[in-house]
Amino acid sequence: MLNDTTNNYLKACENWRLKFLEMDKQQLLEKLPEIKREADYLTLKLFDRNFGIHSETGKIVSLEDLQPAEIISQLNIYTLLGFVSPQARLLDKWVPFRELSGASPFTRAFENHVLIPFALTFSGQTEKLTKAYQALGGSTLSHSDAGGLLNAFDCIPLKFHFWDGDDEFPAQANILYDYSATDFIHVESTVSIAMEGIERLANAAQLEIKGPIFKM
């Protein structure tokens, strides 16, 4: 996929790379204190992985091996940099996706392609899910059978809630956001952040994702 120049997501990444080159880097540092200057990169964490945006080329790499970041990670990072408001602040007001500003048109898709795959993937796997939260630098929550708090970015924490199924009811899941999330990033990117979180959790638990999750 990385060599498929017709891919729309690759085109979007290239457009964002060019936009990044025009951004005021000092303003980014002021708006997002989690970003650091390290040698030739602006660095930040996404689901506990270290990424760098090269100051001169705008390319995003994993700092573990300096290889290009996955497309979903690149888009999530670029849209954070491109949409963060100077007034953005965490509010400690937790809401489901549908209550985020501008999220209403995407609610059905979010439920079908994010929450259902999350529930199906971890059905019968509560112990693995709990360990996966911890593997990604998160903490557990007591409000469901296997709940966890993870930072996508430091400024965009997510609460994952999972209720396992039984003979009568299938497993169910939900993801809560701080209401400020759309002050930091575009509402559509809150969907791809959730997708990336589920993929990272599944990988940490060594499970195949089940269900119709969106793919990039």
Residue pairs with C-beta under 8 A, 6 or more apart in sequence:
1 7
1 10
1 71
2 10
2 68
2 71
4 10
5 11
9 71
9 75
9 216
10 71
12 75
13 71
13 74
13 75
13 78
16 74
16 75
16 78
16 79
16 82
17 57
17 58
17 59
17 78
18 58
19 78
19 82
20 53
20 58
20 78
20 81
20 82
21 58
23 81
23 82
25 42
25 55
27 86
28 35
28 42
28 81
28 84
29 35
29 37
29 42
30 86
31 84
31 85
31 86
31 88
32 44
32 80
32 81
32 84
32 153
32 155
34 44
34 45
34 153
34 154
34 155
35 42
35 43
35 44
36 42
36 43
36 44
37 43
38 52
40 52
40 54
40 55
40 56
41 52
41 53
41 54
41 55
41 61
41 63
42 52
42 53
42 55
43 50
43 51
43 52
43 53
43 63
44 50
44 51
44 77
44 153
44 154
45 51
45 151
45 153
45 154
46 73
46 76
46 77
46 152
46 153
46 196
47 136
47 150
47 151
47 152
47 196
47 197
47 200
48 136
48 137
48 138
48 150
48 151
49 62
49 64
49 73
50 62
50 63
50 64
51 60
51 61
51 62
51 63
51 69
51 73
51 77
52 60
52 61
52 63
52 66
53 59
53 60
53 77
53 81
54 60
54 61
59 68
60 68
60 69
60 73
60 74
60 77
60 78
61 67
61 68
61 69
62 68
62 69
68 74
69 77
70 216
71 216
72 192
72 195
72 196
72 199
72 216
73 196
75 189
75 192
75 216
76 152
76 185
76 189
76 192
76 193
76 196
79 185
79 186
79 189
80 153
80 155
80 156
80 184
80 185
80 189
82 186
83 184
83 185
83 186
83 189
84 155
84 183
84 184
84 185
85 183
85 184
87 183
88 155
88 180
88 183
88 184
89 180
89 183
90 155
90 157
90 178
90 180
91 178
91 179
91 180
92 178
93 178
93 179
93 180
94 159
94 176
94 177
94 178
94 179
95 176
95 177
95 178
95 179
96 174
96 175
96 176
96 177
97 103
97 106
97 107
97 110
97 114
97 175
97 177
97 190
97 191
97 194
98 104
98 107
98 110
99 179
100 177
100 179
100 181
100 182
100 187
100 190
101 179
101 182
101 187
102 182
102 187
103 110
103 182
103 187
103 190
106 187
106 188
106 191
109 191
109 214
110 191
110 194
112 212
113 195
113 211
113 212
113 213
113 214
114 175
114 191
114 194
114 195
114 198
114 213
114 214
115 172
115 173
115 174
115 175
116 173
116 211
116 212
117 198
117 209
117 210
117 211
117 212
117 213
118 160
118 162
118 173
118 175
118 198
119 162
119 165
119 170
119 171
119 172
119 173
119 211
120 171
120 210
120 211
121 198
121 202
121 207
121 208
121 209
121 210
121 211
122 128
122 129
122 146
122 162
122 164
122 171
122 173
122 201
122 205
122 207
123 164
123 165
123 170
123 171
123 210
124 164
124 165
124 171
125 205
125 207
126 145
126 146
126 162
126 164
127 146
128 205
128 206
128 207
129 146
129 148
129 162
129 201
129 205
130 140
130 146
130 148
131 204
131 205
132 148
132 200
132 201
132 202
132 204
132 205
133 139
133 140
133 148
133 149
133 150
133 160
133 201
134 140
135 204
136 150
136 200
136 201
136 204
137 150
137 151
138 148
138 149
138 150
138 151
139 148
139 149
140 146
140 147
140 148
140 149
141 147
141 148
141 149
141 159
141 160
141 161
143 161
144 161
144 162
144 163
144 174
145 162
145 163
145 164
146 162
146 164
147 159
147 160
147 161
147 162
148 159
148 160
149 157
149 158
149 159
149 160
150 157
150 158
150 160
150 197
151 157
151 158
152 158
152 193
152 196
152 197
153 184
155 180
155 184
156 177
156 178
156 181
156 184
156 185
156 190
156 193
157 178
158 175
158 176
158 177
158 193
158 194
158 197
159 175
159 176
159 177
160 173
160 174
160 175
160 197
160 201
161 173
161 174
161 175
161 176
162 171
162 172
162 173
163 171
163 172
163 173
164 171
165 171
165 172
175 194
175 197
177 190
181 190
182 190
185 193
191 214
192 214
192 216
195 213
195 214
195 216
198 209
198 213
199 209
199 213
202 208
202 209
